[in-house]
Structure formats: C-alpha cells, structure tokens
Amino acid sequence: MITRIVKMQFTEAGVAGFLANFEEVKDKIRGFEGCEYLELWQDKQAPNTFFTYSQWLDESYLNQYRQSNLFKETWAFTKARFAAKAQAWSVDVLHKLP
C-alpha cells in the first residue's frame, strides 16, 4: 500500500477554482483502478493551503494514474492556481496498527 500526501498552496484567487475542480474530479480519481482512498484537507492555520491524502494498492497503480489523461488535465488546471511549488510525499505502509 502506498500512501501519498501532496501539499498545495494556492493564490487567494485560485482557491475557489481548485475546490470546484476537486469536487468535479474526486469521484473519478477515487474510481481509478488501484485507488483505495482519497481525501482533501485544508490547513486551518493557512487557509490557502490544502493537502490531498490518498492510498494506492502499490506504486504501479499510482504511476498509471499519474500517466493518465485525468491526472494530466487535473494537474495542469491545479498548477495554474499555485502560489508555491507543490510538495509531495509517498510512503510505503508496511504495517497497520490495530
């Protein structure tokens, strides 16, 4: 299982467009083969900062998604609204706690 966290900071004007686009595509991403979970978090201390938290069966499924047209279109739309470069972390979940 791969857990992926992406931190995104948007311009003030870009937040509404990002949120509208996320609402439009979230179920498509969740339905992408290998995606087990997808959630969006907003930073309460920095309201223009958001995190996507997703879980993928393994790296190959995450890579298939990143090579898809859905990702390319969504990422291009999202990047155009950034105030700073996105940060991303992928972690391999080796053992879940009970």
Residue pairs with C-beta under 8 A, 6 or more apart in sequence:
1 36
1 55
1 56
1 57
1 58
1 92
1 93
2 55
2 56
2 57
2 58
2 59
2 61
2 62
2 90
2 91
2 92
2 93
3 53
3 54
3 55
3 56
3 90
3 91
3 92
3 93
4 52
4 53
4 54
4 55
4 56
4 62
4 88
4 89
4 90
5 51
5 52
5 53
5 88
5 89
5 91
6 51
6 52
6 86
6 87
6 88
6 89
7 49
7 50
7 51
7 86
7 87
7 88
8 18
8 49
8 50
8 51
8 52
8 78
8 82
8 86
9 46
9 48
9 49
9 82
9 83
9 84
9 86
10 18
10 48
10 49
10 50
10 81
10 82
10 83
11 48
11 81
11 82
11 83
12 48
13 81
14 48
14 80
14 81
14 82
14 83
15 47
15 48
15 81
17 77
17 81
18 50
18 78
18 81
21 74
21 77
21 78
22 40
25 70
25 74
26 38
26 40
28 70
29 35
29 38
29 54
29 65
29 70
29 74
30 37
30 38
32 61
32 64
32 65
32 68
32 70
33 61
33 64
34 56
34 57
34 58
34 60
34 61
34 62
34 64
34 65
35 54
35 55
35 56
35 61
35 65
36 55
36 56
36 57
37 53
37 54
37 55
38 52
38 53
38 54
38 55
39 52
39 53
39 54
40 50
40 51
40 52
40 53
41 50
41 51
41 52
41 53
42 49
42 50
42 51
43 49
43 50
43 51
48 83
55 93
56 62
56 65
59 90
62 90
65 71
79 86
